[in-house]
């Protein structure tokens, strides 16, 4: 019996999953782990079994020309792990039009090539990597491989997806790196990494750029490389912690507000209660999404923090939690009001392949106001009806909603 199933189908590609490697693994654990190898199996049997089948195939090459898009430092064998250099091929067409956002992401992914090298990097390549790491804008690059590229693609719930890998032999970077003023000031002032991250974020630097600097040991003290996924999660955590301090100084909203967005095919719904800052995130995974193959009922993941912070460092959701927390703070800062926010992340089975935790931040921060309510219960029922979720399911697990009930009782 065939073990491969189609997760997504677009005009330009199919997304396939080989379900055989993950048989026997509890999906209740998978929705919490999301590729962090908590089951002890590395690499993740689900994420490593995703295949992209592009119409017309994907061309195998041993030399590339294009623009650098970043560096990815692996984590499974850190500090002796592989480094992938991502580059966008020169034949990528930024004006290409597609039916939906996900299709455009897969098209771009097909044009990203990722030459890799082990931890023993020749001095010449190390110097070229340094230029790529510190440049805020992509640099023109020429790459030679010691073998032909393969169409293997890597997906992560924290990092951006990348693919078209091949062993790096030689690399030439053209032009000078675009070094922003804030980075020069951070180096001169010798800031600790948390201060440096907050400083870069305040200057408007993109999260991808900040985390790349951090991962490659080019942002704040101590200056040492770390896996890209650790750097990404740290960046979301520090930036959101920095914004929470600002949110707490905003006036508390007078009414309960409901916000909604659909981003990359997945739904986000936020209820902002008329109370001081708290944050809660609930994920609902329907049967036969990437983490719930074979399940018959939806699975939920829940995380909460009070006004004073999170107690267990968001073990159940990791980078997605901190990404969502940052997006929520940005949403409140835009509206210039403080609230206790319940975020519901509702991925659809057809759009559940992860593109990195950044998609959650963008989905939340891009939400628009649907309606305001004087009564919390009306807001809850409105939101749950909108998302077709039984309110009793949410009330059963939500700390924010149980506090509502306690306040009424008292």
N, C-alpha and C positions, 0 to 999 in steps of 0.2 A: 504494500500500500504506500503511495507517495507520501513523503513526510513534508514536502514543501507546500506552503500555502501563500496566497497572494494577500499582502497586507494593504497595499495601495496600488491603484492603476491610474496612470496619467497618459496623456498623449505622447509624451516623450520617453516614458519609462514605466516599468513595473517594479514594485518593491516586494521582494520575496523573503520568506522566513523558513528556514529548515527547523522544524519543531522537534526533531529527534534528539539533538544534544541536550535539550532542557527537560526531557521527560523524567518524571519522578521527583522534580523539584517543586516544593510547595509554592504556589503562586501568591499565597499570603505573605511569604517572605520576599518574593520577587518585587512586589509593589513597594516594599519598604527599601530594599537594597538598591534596585535600579542600576545594576552593573558595578556595584562597589565590592563585589566578590565576598560578601558576607557568608555565602554558602561554602567558601573555601575553594571554589572552582575558578581558576583564572586562565585565560580571560573569560569574561562573562559568556556563558553558553548561548544566551539569547542574543545579546548585541553582536557577538562575533558570527552569528548565523544569518545576519541580514545580508541580502544580495540585491544589487541594483541591476536590472536588465534593461539597458538603453536600446531604443530602436536604432538599428544600424550599428549596434555594438559600440565599444569604446576602443579607440586606437592605442595600441601598445607602442611606446617610444623609448629611445635611450638618450634623447636630448630634448630639452625644452627651452622655450624662450617666453618670457612674460614678465609679470610683476610679483614681487614678494608680498605675501599676505600674513606672514607670521611664522613663529616657531612653536612646536609642540613637544614638550619634554614628558616622556612616559613616566609611569608611577609604579608599575608592577615589580620592577627590579631596582628601584631607586636605591643608591645613587648611580648604579651602573646600568642605566636605562638608555633606550633609543631616543634620539632626537629627530623629529620630522620637521623639515622645512616646507611650508606650504607656499605654493605660487599659483597665480591665476594665469592660465595660458593666454597668449597673445590673440588667439582666435575667439576669445570670449566676447560676446556681443551684449553690452549692458542695456541696449535698447530692445532686446528680444521680448516679445509679448507672449504671455501665457494665460490660460484660463483661470488659474488660481495661484496663490502665493507659494504653495508647497511645490508646485511644478517648477516655478522659477528657481526655488532653492535647489532642487535636484539637477536642474540644468546647470546652475553655477557649480555645483559639486562635481559634475562631470568634467568641468573645465579646470578644476583644481588638481594639481599634481603635487605629490608629497615625497620628495627624495629623503631618504633616511640614512642615518649614520650612527654608529655605536658611541659609547662614552669616550673612547680614545680618538679625539678629533685632531687632525693635522692643524698646525698653527695657521696656515693660510686660510683654511675653511673657517676656523674659529674666528679669525678677524672679520671675515665676510658675514658670519652669523651675528657678530657684534653690531655691524651696521644695520642689519635687518631688525635686530632686537630693539635698538634705541630710536629708530626712525618712526615718526608719527605717521607718515604717509608711505605707501608702498614704493619700493625701488625697483628699477629695471634689473632683471637677472637672466643669466644664461646658465643652464645646468647640463652637465653630462653625467650619465649613469654608467655603472660598471656592468649593468645587465638591462634587460628590457623591463619596462614598468608593467605592473599587474593591476587589474581593475578591482583590487580589494579595497573595500570602504570600511571606515571605522566610525561608529556612532557612540555617543556618550550622553548621559543625562546632565553632564556638567559642561564639557567642552564642546566646541563647534565640531561638526562632522568633517572628516577629510578622507581623501582616498587617492587612487591612482599612484600607488607607492612604488618605489624602486631604489636600489642601493646607490647612494651618492658617491660619485668619483671626483668631480671637479665643479666648482662654483665660481662665477664671476658676478659681482654686484657693481652696477654703474651709478655714478652720481654720489653726492654727499648725503648722509642721513639728515632728515628733517628733525632737528632737536628743539623741542619747545623750551621757552624761557623757564617755565616752572621746574623742569628737570635739572637745568643748570643750577638753579637756586637751591633745589633739594640737595644736590651734590655738595654745593658750597657750604650749606648750613649743617650738613651731616645729620639730617632728620632720621628718627627711628621709622621703621617701615609703616607703622600705623599712621603716624603723622604725615608721612610722604604720600600714602594712598589718599588720605583725606584732602591733602593739598592738591594733588593731581586731579581728583574728582571735582573739587571746587573750581579748578581752572577750566573745566569742561572737557577733560580728556575722556575718550571712550573707554568703557570697561575692558574691552579686548586689549587695548594698548596698555592700560595700567597693569593688568594681570600678566601681560607679556614681559613688561619691565620687571615685575616682581619675580616671575618664574626664572628669568635669566640672570637674576642677581644685580639688576641695574636700578633698583628703586629702594632707597632707605637702608638703614642698618638693621640687622647684619646683612651684608651683601653676599649672599650665597644662593646658587640655583636651587630650585625646587620643582617638583612635578607641576605641569600646567594646571591640572585639575585642582590641586591644593591652592595654587595661586589664585585661581578664579574664585573659589569658594571664600578664600580670605578677603579678596577684594570686595565681593558682595557683602560679606559680614561687616567689614570695617566701614564701607560707604553707608550702609543702612544704619549702623550704630551712630555714625556721625549725623545723619539726617534725623534720627529719632530725637536727638537733643534739640534740634530746631523745631520739630513737630510739637514737642511738649511745650514750646513757648507760644504756639498758636492758640487762638481762642477756640474753645470746644464748640463744635457745631450745635446749633439749636434744634435741628431735626435729624431724624435718621434718614440717610441717603442710600440709594441703591444704584450701583454702577454696573455696566456690562460691556463686554467686548468679545469679538471672535477674531482670533489671530492665528494664522497658519492652520486654520481648520478646527481649532479647539476653543471652547467657551470658557470665559472668565466672568465671574459675578462677585461683586464686592458689596457687602452691607457695612456702612459706616455708622455705628451707633453713637448717639449723643452722649458720649462719656469720654473721659481722658484716655490717652493712648493705651491700647492693647492690640495684640496681633494674633490672629488665629488663621490657620490654613487647613482646608479640607480638600483632599483629592478624591474624586470618584472615578474608578476605572471600571468601565463596562466589560462584560464578557467578550473574549476574543480580541481585546486590544493587545498590544505587544507583551504586556506583563501578565495577562490573564487568559492566555490560550487554554481552552478546555473548561473554563469556569462557567457556571450556570447563573451566578448572581453577581451583582457589582461588588467590588472590593473597595474599601475606604482606607485612606491614610490621613492621620490627624496630627497636628502640631499646634502648640499654643504658648504664648508668653504673656506675662503680666506687664504692668507698667514698669516694673523693676527689671525686666529682662527674661531671657529664656534659661531654664534650669538645666537642661540636659544637652545643650549644644545641638539641638535639632537633629538628633540621631535618626529619626524616621524619614526625614526628607533631605537632609544635607544641603547641597548647593542650591537645590530648587527652593528650599525654604528661605535662605538668605536672599536669593534672587527675587522671590516674591515679596519679601519684606522690604527690599529696596524699592521695587516698583510701587508698592503701597505707599511708602513715604513720599515718593515723587508725586503720586496722585494727590495726596493730601496737601503737599506744598503748593501744587498747582492751584488747588481750590482755597488755599490759605486758611484751612481750618483743621482742628484736631479731632480725632474720632477713635473709637475702639473698632477695629476693622476685622470682619470675618470674610476671608477670601475663599471662594470655591473655584477650584480648578477642575474642569470637566472635559478631559480629552475624549475625542471620539475614537472608536476602534480604527476607523479609516485614516486617522491622522495622528496616530499615537507613537510613531517612530520618532525618537528624540533628536532634536538639532542642537541640544545644549541648553543649560539652565537659563541662558539669556532670553530665550523665547518666552519664558514665564514672566520675567521682568517687563518685557515689551508688551505682553498681552495685558498685564495689569495696569501699567502706567498709561496705556493708550485707551483705557476704558472711558466711556462717556456716561454722564448722569442720566438715569432713566426717570427717577421720580424721588421726591422727598415725602416723608411721613412724620406725623406727630406721634403716632403710636408704633412702638417697636414690633408688636405682633402683626400689624398690618404689613409692615415692611418685610417681615420674615415670610409671611404667606405669599406676598407678591413675588418675592425673589424665588421661592421654591416652585411656585407655579410656573414662573417664567422659564426655569431650568428643568421643569418636569422631574423634580426630586420630591419625594414625600417629606414633608416638614418634620415628621416624627423621627426620620432617620437622622436628620441633621441635629435636631434637638437632643437626641440620645447621646451624641458624642461631643457636642459643642460646649466648651467651657463658658464662652460668652453668653450663650443662650441659657445655660443653667444659672448664670448669675442674674439674668433677667428674672427668672422664676424665683430666685432667692430674694431679690429686691422686692418683688410683689408680695411674697409671703411675709417679709418683715414689715 
